[in-house]
């Protein structure tokens, strides 16, 4: 069973920034697709980065977030800038290898004054 562990959520004021981290087990991290969905209340893709480096973002991101990965550390990152109250949600990291998807425990992001 793959382990996906995320961290970095919290409370931030509107216009602020947060960086989420997600580490995943496995000996082939460099080929895994990594990313985040968020839930509040529906689920939507925030960002993903393929093993080959291709990146995708949800339409609502509009240049505010950047996803990256450090294969040497088995970790993906989501830098979130210009956060707004509508970004408040539980963010779930995933690791995808072929048709197998493993999920992190979720981290709460709250944007509020």
C-alpha positions as CSV (number, residue, x, y, z in Angstrom):
1,X,0.0,0.0,0.0
2,X,1.5,3.3,-1.1
3,X,1.9,6.0,1.5
4,X,1.1,9.5,0.6
5,X,1.7,12.1,3.3
6,X,1.0,15.7,3.0
7,X,1.6,18.8,5.0
8,X,1.6,22.6,4.9
9,X,-2.0,23.6,5.3
10,X,-3.3,26.2,7.7
11,X,-4.9,29.5,8.2
12,X,-3.9,32.4,6.0
13,X,-5.3,35.9,5.3
14,X,-6.7,36.8,1.9
15,X,-3.8,37.6,-0.5
16,X,-1.4,35.4,1.5
17,X,0.5,32.3,0.5
18,X,1.0,28.7,1.5
19,X,3.1,25.9,0.3
20,X,1.8,22.3,0.5
21,X,4.2,19.4,0.4
22,X,3.4,15.8,-0.5
23,X,5.7,12.9,-0.1
24,X,5.0,9.5,-1.6
25,X,6.5,6.1,-1.0
26,X,7.7,3.9,-3.8
27,X,10.9,3.2,-5.6
28,X,9.8,4.9,-8.9
29,X,8.8,8.3,-7.7
30,X,10.1,10.0,-10.8
31,X,7.5,8.2,-13.0
32,X,4.5,8.8,-10.7
33,X,2.0,11.5,-11.5
34,X,1.5,13.7,-8.5
35,X,-1.1,16.4,-7.7
36,X,-3.8,17.8,-5.6
37,X,-7.6,17.9,-5.6
38,X,-9.6,19.9,-3.2
39,X,-13.0,19.3,-1.6
40,X,-15.3,22.2,-0.7
41,X,-18.0,21.0,-1.2
42,X,-17.5,19.4,-4.6
43,X,-14.2,18.0,-5.7
44,X,-12.0,19.6,-8.3
45,X,-8.5,19.3,-9.6
46,X,-6.1,21.9,-8.3
47,X,-2.9,20.9,-10.1
48,X,-1.0,17.8,-11.3
49,X,2.4,17.1,-12.5
50,X,3.2,14.1,-14.6
51,X,6.3,12.0,-14.3
52,X,7.4,13.4,-17.6
53,X,6.9,16.9,-16.2
54,X,3.7,18.0,-17.9
55,X,1.6,20.2,-15.6
56,X,-2.1,20.8,-15.4
57,X,-4.1,23.3,-13.4
58,X,-7.7,23.8,-12.6
59,X,-9.3,26.7,-14.4
60,X,-9.7,28.7,-11.2
61,X,-6.0,28.7,-10.5
62,X,-5.4,31.5,-13.0
63,X,-1.6,31.6,-12.5
64,X,-1.7,31.8,-8.8
65,X,-0.5,28.3,-8.0
66,X,2.7,26.5,-9.1
67,X,3.2,22.7,-8.8
68,X,6.7,21.3,-8.8
69,X,8.5,18.1,-7.7
70,X,11.8,17.0,-6.3
71,X,12.3,13.5,-7.4
72,X,15.4,13.1,-5.2
73,X,13.2,13.8,-2.1
74,X,10.1,11.9,-3.4
75,X,8.2,15.0,-2.8
76,X,5.8,17.3,-4.7
77,X,5.0,20.8,-3.8
78,X,2.1,23.2,-4.4
79,X,3.0,26.9,-4.0
80,X,-0.2,28.8,-3.6
81,X,-0.2,32.6,-3.8
82,X,-2.9,35.3,-3.8
83,X,-5.1,33.0,-1.8
84,X,-8.8,34.0,-1.6
85,X,-11.6,32.9,0.8
86,X,-13.0,30.7,-2.0
87,X,-9.8,28.7,-1.9
88,X,-10.8,27.4,1.5
89,X,-11.0,23.6,1.3
90,X,-9.5,20.3,2.3
91,X,-6.6,19.7,-0.2
92,X,-5.9,16.0,-1.0
93,X,-2.6,14.9,-2.5
94,X,-2.6,12.0,-4.8
95,X,0.0,9.7,-6.4
96,X,-1.0,8.0,-9.6
97,X,0.9,5.1,-11.2
98,X,-0.9,3.7,-14.1
99,X,-4.5,3.1,-13.0
100,X,-3.6,3.0,-9.3
101,X,-4.3,6.1,-7.3
102,X,-3.2,6.6,-3.7
103,X,-4.4,9.5,-1.6
104,X,-3.1,11.5,1.3
105,X,-5.0,12.2,4.4
106,X,-6.0,15.7,3.4
107,X,-4.9,19.1,4.8
108,X,-7.1,22.0,5.6
109,X,-6.5,25.3,3.9
110,X,-8.5,28.2,5.4
111,X,-8.4,31.7,3.9
112,X,-9.9,34.2,6.2
113,X,-9.3,37.6,7.6
